[in-house]
Structure formats: structure tokens, C-alpha cells
């Protein structure tokens, strides 16, 4: 892992000047080539989190989208993430939308993507997860539906049954803006149907599995209340708040700002945190994972104080590299010291 920490700073200037999807592919390839086991990381016990029935060594997670096929969970845990989430995985391999489909918005510290759940399918992800069974680390799996599926609910059930037994938790992704009609599954009636099937499928798994639903930031308060009520009624364990946004803040400066797709990064921070704070009012018993625009310990801390027990990031890695994780943890501890907070759990939901 020390080799990787040396390699990435050297490669970073090159990666930032080539097409972003190619840069990502090269990064995944490099991580796969360096066979490594997760080293023992001496985490500060103040950052430990008990959530979803799991013991997280720290609250900083890798969001879905980076490791679509569960190829490098081991390497990313080695960079100090408290947990990693692979996917989104669909039952059948899927090429995604036409290229180009990923755009850097460097002046805005943001990215727009319209990838469209490109992945190698369940069989590949299953094989990768089997390789790391029995190793330490919390690995989630994010599941979705194929674009041309005649039965999207069945796709989610298939993903859960095939990959759930190999993961620490599973996320039902119904909020990507890049699969036509997918966000409709957030509507109350459709969500009821989906979660009824998902919960029935979970009963058949060989062990209890925490379930989360990943939602969009482009929802009004009524929709958020409906989601909270339905997830609580079906004993879902938590929500991931949030996916990318289809909104385009007027502050965007990049020439790529008008590209279609989901916007992630710094411009998403305020809205995703507002949604997080709102949904907590409706569902205080749910575990919330805050995502969207995190690039500093202060950002992570704000999500936690708004109600998140855990946080995830991805876009910031494309600008700052994986060594950002250690920086966030150090900054979190300094902020806790400033506020006289002994353990991270004491900070969750402190801001109304």
C-alpha cells in the first residue's frame, strides 16, 4: 500500500489531463495490478461508529460509482476508508450510454456523468466478492436494474439474492438520473411495490442483511416524507442521501455545465445536506449516510451534525486523490476537539 501512496501523486498530473473516463479506467487497472491486503490501520477509537448492526472503524466511506464491478474493494479499504460500496451492479452486463459521458467541471470542483449503470453484471461482481470473503473490512453492494428490463423489481430482487450474501450491506439505487424512468421508483406506490419484494427476498438470505435506499436530491418535502414513511413501514435500515442532481446551480462556471447527466461535487453539498436534514425530521430512527460535495473534514462534520451517522465521497477523489481520506479524519478529530465532543456518535444530528 505504501507503493500505491507513492504512485498516485506521481500519476495525478497525467490523469488530470486525459479524458476522465479513461483516467478512471487506468486508475482501476493500476489498483487491480497491485495485489494487496488491507493493512492493520490504527484508527482513533473516537471515530468508530456503530450503525446498521456493524462496527465501522471510521465514518468515511467510498461511494458507489468508483468501483462498479467490485474489483478494488481491498485496495480502497487500504487507503483508510471505513467502508466501501461497490456498484451499481445490474443483473446483466450493460454498456451504458454513448461516450463521451463523463465531464470534469474543474472551476466548480464538480463532475457531470451520464454513464447509465455501465457494469459487467452480477456474475463478475459475484466472482470479485467471493475472492475477498473472510477478509476484514466493510463492503457494501449497490444494486440496480437493467435499462431494458421488462421487470425492474425482479432485477433488484435478483441482485439482492445473488450479491447480498457476499456483502456487509446492500443499497437499492433508485435515484440515478441516467436510466430513463428509474427515479419513478421513488414515488410512493412504486416504492411500496419494490420494497415489499425486496424485504421478502431478504428473508430468504442466509443471514440478516442491512438494507438501504439511495435517494435523489431533487425531491420536495412531500416526496421525502413519503419515502421516510414507506421505508420505515418496510423495516428498511437506512437511507443514502443523496445521488447526483439534475439541477444546474447558476453559480457554475465550467464550459461543461450544460452537459446532460447527474452533477456531483462541491455544488451539490448545500442541497444534499438540506435534504439530509429534512429527511431526518421524518425518520429519526433510520441510519442516514450523507453524500454529496464532501471534500474536507468540515464538510463531513456538517453532514454528521445534520443527521448522518456515516458519510461517503467519490468526486473529491478525482481532484485530490485517495490520500484525502486521512486528511478528512484528522480534520474531523480537530473539529470534535474544538466542540468538546468525545465520540462521533455524540455529534450526529446536533444541528436542528
QUIHURA-V292687 format. One record per residue. RES is the residue in one small letter. SS is DSSP state (2 for helix, 1 for strand, 0 for the rest). PHI is phi as a letter, one per 30 degrees, with the letter a starting at -180 (NA if undefined). PSI is psi in whole degrees, -180 to 180 (NA if undefined). Layout:
BEGIN
res & ss & phi & psi
RES & SS & PHI & PSI
RES & SS & PHI & PSI
END
This chain:
BEGIN
res & ss & phi & psi
x & 0 & NA & -30
x & 2 & d & -33
x & 2 & d & -43
x & 2 & d & -39
x & 2 & d & -27
x & 2 & d & -38
x & 2 & d & -45
x & 2 & d & -40
x & 2 & d & -33
x & 2 & d & -36
x & 2 & d & -21
x & 2 & e & -47
x & 2 & d & -34
x & 2 & d & -47
x & 2 & d & -33
x & 0 & d & -11
x & 0 & c & 12
x & 0 & c & 167
x & 0 & e & 133
x & 2 & e & -37
x & 2 & d & -37
x & 2 & d & -41
x & 2 & e & -40
x & 2 & d & -43
x & 2 & d & -43
x & 2 & d & -37
x & 2 & d & -46
x & 2 & d & -42
x & 2 & d & -44
x & 2 & d & -42
x & 2 & d & -36
x & 2 & d & -35
x & 2 & d & -30
x & 0 & d & 95
x & 0 & d & 121
x & 0 & b & 150
x & 0 & c & 153
x & 0 & d & 121
x & 0 & d & 161
x & 0 & d & 117
x & 0 & c & 125
x & 0 & d & 92
x & 0 & d & 146
x & 0 & d & 124
x & 2 & d & -19
x & 2 & d & -19
x & 2 & c & -3
x & 0 & d & 146
x & 1 & b & 132
x & 1 & c & 113
x & 1 & a & 151
x & 0 & h & 23
x & 0 & i & 13
x & 1 & b & 155
x & 1 & c & 106
x & 1 & c & 128
x & 0 & d & -27
x & 0 & a & 166
x & 0 & d & 1
x & 1 & d & 114
x & 1 & c & 158
x & 1 & c & 122
x & 0 & d & 156
x & 0 & d & 152
x & 0 & j & -32
x & 0 & d & -52
x & 0 & c & 77
x & 0 & d & -30
x & 0 & c & 20
x & 0 & h & 41
x & 0 & d & -28
x & 0 & b & 34
x & 2 & d & -38
x & 2 & d & -47
x & 2 & d & -41
x & 2 & d & -34
x & 2 & d & -34
x & 2 & d & -20
x & 0 & d & -1
x & 0 & j & 5
x & 0 & d & 143
x & 0 & d & -23
x & 1 & a & 158
x & 1 & b & 148
x & 1 & b & 118
x & 1 & c & 157
x & 1 & j & -173
x & 1 & d & 137
x & 1 & c & 133
x & 0 & c & 159
x & 0 & e & -48
x & 0 & c & 150
x & 0 & e & 147
x & 1 & b & 128
x & 0 & d & -23
x & 0 & i & -168
x & 0 & d & 163
x & 0 & d & 149
x & 0 & d & 155
x & 0 & d & 150
x & 0 & b & 7
x & 1 & b & 132
x & 1 & b & 125
x & 1 & d & 138
x & 1 & c & 72
x & 2 & e & -44
x & 2 & d & -23
x & 2 & c & -1
x & 0 & h & 55
x & 1 & b & 169
x & 1 & b & 144
x & 1 & c & 131
x & 1 & b & 148
x & 0 & b & 48
x & 0 & d & -46
x & 0 & i & 46
x & 0 & h & 44
x & 0 & d & 126
x & 1 & a & 170
x & 0 & c & 4
x & 0 & j & 171
x & 2 & d & -41
x & 2 & e & -43
x & 2 & d & -47
x & 2 & d & -40
x & 2 & d & -44
x & 2 & d & -41
x & 2 & d & -43
x & 2 & d & -33
x & 2 & d & -35
x & 2 & d & -28
x & 0 & c & 10
x & 0 & d & 137
x & 0 & i & -10
x & 0 & d & 158
x & 0 & d & 160
x & 0 & j & 147
x & 0 & c & 119
x & 1 & b & 116
x & 1 & c & 161
x & 1 & b & 131
x & 1 & c & 122
x & 1 & c & 149
x & 0 & b & -173
x & 0 & c & 146
x & 0 & d & 146
x & 0 & e & -39
x & 0 & c & 18
x & 0 & d & 135
x & 0 & d & -13
x & 0 & b & 91
x & 2 & d & -35
x & 2 & e & -43
x & 2 & d & -35
x & 2 & d & -44
x & 2 & d & -40
x & 2 & d & -43
x & 2 & d & -46
x & 2 & d & -42
x & 2 & d & -45
x & 2 & d & -37
x & 2 & d & -38
x & 2 & c & -24
x & 2 & e & -45
x & 2 & d & -15
x & 2 & c & 1
x & 0 & c & 163
x & 0 & d & -31
x & 1 & a & 166
x & 1 & b & 141
x & 1 & c & 129
x & 1 & c & 109
x & 1 & c & 105
x & 0 & c & 22
x & 0 & b & 7
x & 0 & d & 134
x & 0 & d & 1
x & 0 & c & 4
x & 0 & c & 113
x & 0 & e & 130
x & 0 & i & -9
x & 2 & d & -40
x & 2 & d & -15
x & 2 & d & -22
x & 2 & d & -9
x & 2 & d & -14
x & 0 & d & 148
x & 2 & e & -51
x & 2 & d & -45
x & 2 & d & -37
x & 2 & d & -38
x & 2 & e & -48
x & 2 & d & -46
x & 2 & d & -49
x & 2 & d & -30
x & 2 & e & -45
x & 2 & d & -40
x & 2 & d & -46
x & 2 & d & -38
x & 2 & d & -38
x & 2 & d & -37
x & 2 & d & -35
x & 2 & e & -30
x & 0 & d & -9
x & 0 & d & 155
x & 0 & d & -16
x & 0 & b & 160
x & 0 & d & 139
x & 0 & b & 121
x & 1 & d & 138
x & 1 & c & 136
x & 1 & b & 157
x & 1 & c & 131
x & 1 & c & 124
x & 1 & c & 166
x & 0 & d & 157
x & 0 & d & -7
x & 0 & c & 47
x & 0 & b & 143
x & 0 & d & 175
x & 2 & d & -35
x & 2 & d & -43
x & 2 & d & -39
x & 2 & d & -39
x & 2 & d & -43
x & 2 & d & -46
x & 2 & d & -44
x & 2 & d & -46
x & 2 & d & -42
x & 2 & d & -43
x & 2 & d & -39
x & 2 & d & -42
x & 2 & d & -27
x & 0 & c & 11
x & 0 & h & 36
x & 0 & d & 145
x & 0 & d & -28
x & 1 & a & 175
x & 1 & b & 143
x & 1 & c & 121
x & 1 & b & 102
x & 0 & a & 179
x & 0 & d & -170
x & 0 & d & 166
x & 1 & c & 149
x & 0 & c & -6
x & 0 & d & 156
x & 0 & b & 97
x & 0 & e & 143
x & 0 & d & -11
x & 0 & d & -10
x & 0 & d & 137
x & 0 & c & -22
x & 0 & d & 149
x & 0 & d & -19
x & 0 & d & 5
x & 0 & d & -24
x & 0 & c & 2
x & 0 & d & 145
x & 0 & d & 151
x & 0 & k & -169
x & 1 & c & 130
x & 1 & c & 131
x & 1 & b & 170
x & 1 & j & -162
x & 2 & e & -40
x & 2 & d & -15
x & 2 & d & -13
x & 2 & e & -52
x & 2 & d & -48
x & 2 & d & -44
x & 2 & d & -33
x & 2 & d & -36
x & 2 & d & -43
x & 2 & d & -41
x & 2 & e & -47
x & 2 & d & -38
x & 2 & d & -46
x & 2 & d & -28
x & 2 & d & -34
x & 2 & d & -32
x & 2 & d & -21
x & 0 & b & 68
x & 0 & d & -22
x & 0 & d & -12
x & 0 & d & 144
x & 1 & d & 128
x & 1 & c & 136
x & 1 & c & 120
x & 1 & c & 128
x & 1 & b & 146
x & 0 & k & 101
x & 0 & i & 16
x & 0 & d & 122
x & 0 & b & 7
x & 0 & a & 166
x & 2 & d & -35
x & 2 & d & -39
x & 2 & d & -47
x & 2 & d & -42
x & 2 & d & -39
x & 2 & d & -41
x & 2 & d & -43
x & 2 & d & -45
x & 2 & d & -23
x & 2 & d & -10
x & 0 & k & -3
x & 0 & d & 134
x & 0 & d & -27
x & 1 & b & 162
x & 1 & b & 161
x & 1 & b & 155
x & 1 & b & 161
x & 0 & a & -57
x & 2 & e & -40
x & 2 & e & -28
x & 2 & d & -32
x & 2 & d & -20
x & 2 & c & -35
x & 2 & c & -13
x & 0 & i & 166
x & 0 & d & -16
x & 0 & d & -8
x & 2 & e & -30
x & 2 & d & -48
x & 2 & d & -39
x & 2 & d & -44
x & 2 & d & -41
x & 2 & d & -42
x & 2 & d & -43
x & 2 & d & -38
x & 2 & e & -45
x & 2 & d & -39
x & 2 & d & -39
x & 2 & d & -37
x & 2 & d & -41
x & 2 & d & -44
x & 2 & e & -39
x & 2 & c & 3
x & 0 & i & 33
x & 0 & c & 124
x & 0 & d & -46
x & 0 & b & 155
x & 2 & d & -35
x & 2 & e & -30
x & 2 & d & -17
x & 2 & c & -16
x & 0 & d & 123
x & 0 & i & 18
x & 0 & d & -30
x & 0 & c & 130
x & 0 & d & NA
END
